[in-house]
């Protein structure tokens, strides 16, 4: 429901034809990328990662481990083809944490740091894994780095005049990050906050894509009438 996410009204009426055309082309490429996942040779890794993401979002971490471990074995460098290109190893690390295997999560996330140090999920979940395996000071630093990375990512996307309004439109995620970083949280509180913010950010990736698609569809329907 777009109204619940509080978007500025009549966005596309304020957008110039040139800007709308360019953004529509970008959107078509994104859609084409999604369709490629359905083709033979593309569906193996991409399809398993998507299935793993769905399993995580529906509280089925054991199933997520199966999908993501299989995908990572084929291509440990795979990243989802969306605005936040999160990597398969970051997701697998989260899945290991949710199945009570912090040592495996740590090994997986240590590899992920070397492959894609810009993935904001990686330091976040690495920090949780470190805290759960006894390295609490380093774990806190990694969690804080991950939270800052998510905040910076959302701020950067929000500055996009075309797509930015669809991402964290009420600033709930960014506000929670600011409160977490500014608060005097103990280890267990910081760990719980990191896990919740990570899950919310992961969900935002899909919600923002969905809401932008619905808005574009509505704008196209209005222009056709």
N, C-alpha and C positions, 0 to 999 in steps of 0.2 A: 504494500500500500504506500504509494508515493507521498500521500499527505502526512503519514505518520513520520516520515523522514524529513519533513519540513523543507522542501525545496522552494527556491524563489519561483514565484508564479510566472507563467507566460514566458519562460526562458527563451524558447525558440523564436518568439515574435521579436525579441530584442537582438537576435543573432543575425549578423549580416549574411546575405546569400553566399558570399565567397567563403566565409568562415564555416557556414553550415555545410557547404559542398565539400570542403577539405575534410571536416570532421566526419562527414558521411563516408568518404573514401576510406579513411582510417578505420572506421567501424566495419566496413565491408571486408577489409583485410583481416580484421580480428575474427569476424564470422567465418571467413574462408579458412583461417587457421584452425578453428574449431572443427570444421567439416573434415579437414585433413586427418584428424584423429580417428575418423571412421574408416579411412582407407587402409587397405592391406599394407603392412610395413610401418604404418604410422600409429596404428591402434594399439600395438603391443605395449609399448612403454607408456604412451600418453593415456591410453585407456585404463591401464592399471593404476597409474598415479591418480587419475580422477576417481577411480573406484576407491582408492585408499583415502583420498580426501573426504569422499562421501561417508566412508566408514568412520572416520574420525569425528565428523560433524554429527553423526547419529549414534555416538557412544558405543562403537564396535571396534575397539582398538586392536583386538586380536586379528580380526579380519583385515584391518588396516596394515598391520605388520606383514601379513601374507602378501597382499597386493604390492606394497611399497618395497619390500625386500626383493621381490621378483623383478620389479622395474629397475631397482638400483643395481641389481646384478647385471642387467643388460646395458644400462646407461646411467652411471652414477652422476653424470653431469646434467641430466635432464632437468629442465625448468619449465614450469607451466607457462603457456603462451598468453599471459594476461598482463595487465598494467603493472602488477607486482609479480615479477617472474620468480616465485619461490621455487627452491630446488627439492628434488626427491629426497635427498639425504636429510634435509631439515624436517620434512614430514615424517620420515622414518624414525628420526631421533625422538620426535614427539610421541610417536606410536609406541616406541620402546618405553618411554617414561610412563605412559598411561597403562602399560601392562606390567609395571613394577620391575623393569629391567634397566635401572639407571646406568650400570656399567656398560651395557651394550649401547645405550643411548649416547654415552660419553664418547665411546670409540667411533660411533657413526658421525657424531657432530664434530669431532676433531678432524675427520676427513672432510666434512662439509666446509669447514673454515678454510681449508687449503684450496678447495675447488671454487667456492664462491663466497668470499669474505663480505660481500655487499648484501647478502641475504639477511634481512633483519630478524628472521625467525631463528637463525642459527645461534647467534650469541645468547639470545633469550633462553632457548631450551638447553644450550650448553651450560649456561649458568645454573639452571635448575638441576641438571645432571651432576654438576660439580658439587653443589650443595648437598645433594642426596648421597654422594660418595665421599663426603668428608672434607672437601676443599671449600669451606664456606666463604672465606674472604675473597678468593678468586671468583667463586660463584656469584657473589653479590656484584662484583665489578662487571662480570659478563652480562648479568641480568640488566643492570643499569645501562650498559652499552646497547643491549637489544631494545630496551624501551625507548632510549633516545633515537635509535635508528628507525623504529616504527613511527615515532612522533615526527621526525624529519621527513620521512617518506610521505606521510599524510599531509604535512604542510606543503611539500613540493607539489603533490598532486592537486591540492586545493587551490594552488595558484594558477592552475590551468583554467582559463576562462570558458572553455568548452565543456570539459568533463569534470572539473574540480568540484562542482556543486553536488555531485552524486556521492562523494566520498566523505564519510563521517560528517554529514551535514549539520548535525547538532553538536558536534565536537565532544561527544561522549567519550570516545576512545582517547582523544588527546587530553581531555580533562582528567580522566582516570590515570593516565601516565603522569601528568603533572603532579597530581596528588600523591601518587606512589613515590615519585622521585623526591618530592618535597617533604614527605612524611618521615617520622622516626619509626620505621617498621622493623620488627624483629625478623629473624630469618624465615620463620614459618609464614609470617604475614607477607613478606616480600615474595616468597616462592608462590604462594597462593595467588597474589595479585598478578604476577608474571604469567602464570598459566591462564588465568581468566582473560587478561588483555590479549595474549597471543591467540586464544580461541576467538575472541571478538574481532580481532584484525583479520584472521583467516576468513571468518564469515563475511566480513565487509568486502572482501575481494569479489565474492559472488553477488552480494546484494547490490553493490555499485554497478557491476556489469548488467545485472538484471534491470535495475531502475533506469539506467541510461538507455538500454534497448527499448524499454517500454515508452520512455519519453520520446525517443526518435520515431517510434511507430505511431505514437499519438500525433506528433507534429506532421508526419507524412500523411496520415489520414485526414487531418484538418486542412492541409494544403490541397488535398484532392477533392474536397467538397466545394 
